[in-house]
């Protein structure tokens, strides 16, 4: 005879599964505000928390934004490398400086991680790795749009 788990165990397992499933869709921090991120008016991800306002600064999930621009991500010991076009950068959680094309460059805010993802300042990423791109953030609407001139939208 197969015995079913006690109700308290089943509830604990159900709660743990629910918590695990919802953690990936939460904003980076409770105080953060999600931004719907678009490139030339098209959403870059179905995940509504790919970009957030953190400490007053727009941040973006590094892997998602690199993928949007057909770049390459390399995860190393203590850092994450990103390559887009002819430019390369290396970011580390807790650092206010990134290595861009071999030169240390100060970022406007410290890179942070949440839910296993590394978030970097969005405007910094665009300025350093996607030259010519412009950013418009509408905080009231909770959206950010990146415009890339002379380039087909991703």
Buried (B, 14 or more C-beta within 10 A) or exposed (E): EEEEEEEEEEEEEEEEEEEEEEEEEEBBBEEBBBBBBBBBEEEBBEBBBBBBBBEEBBBBBBBBBBBBBEBEBEEEEEBBBBBBEEBBBBBBBEBEBBBBEEEEEEBBBBBBBBBEBBBBBBBBBBBBBBEEBEBEBEEEEBBBBBBBEEBEEE
